Amino acid sequence: MGGEISVSSTHGKGTTIVVTLSINPAKPETAIDPLHEKSVELFRSMKILISDRDVSSHSFCRTMFEKLGASVDIVRSGPESVSACGIKPYDLLLADCSSPESDAFKAAKDLRRLGVAKRLHIVGIANNVTAEIRQRCVDAGMDGCIVKPPDAAALVYLLAVIRNSGQ
């Protein structure tokens, strides 16, 4: 990979930074396509619950997963996700860990303690996934944590790791 960076600045007017990168596009056979057959196979008929206060984030997720054949329900907080999981069986809960109001960590602990989530995969989603956030997810009984909005390829990988580990 090669490239150039140039900077020009005029006092009182501002600075212009130009970055030019010379990169080769990914080969089609190695590029990750979230609508790849394996993604569709994994998500088809999956029941997904998204717990997120961010309307744009859960709207994006809903559209993506419905295109892959999953049914998707939305709630806006941890307590709502606990209630929803008590009423309907879900395969996957995506729980927002970015907002303190969401109570995702408490909800995951409650779901595991209540036994409602025996076959439920709980994945934390956060704007910024740090080592601390990952540890809090593990401590709460979640199966993993990924950046939000999640993409299908990241979830396919995470769910494959979860399934292969026997969880």
Buried (B, 14 or more C-beta within 10 A) or exposed (E): EEEEEEEEEEEEEEEEEEEEEEEEEEEEEEEEEBEBEEBBEBBEEBBBBBBBBBEEBBBBBBEBBEBBBBBBBBBBBBBBBBBBBEEEEBBBBBBBBBBEEBBBBEBBBBBBEEEBBEEBBBBBBBBEBEEEBBEBBEEBBBBBBBEBBBBBBBBBBBBEEBEEEEE
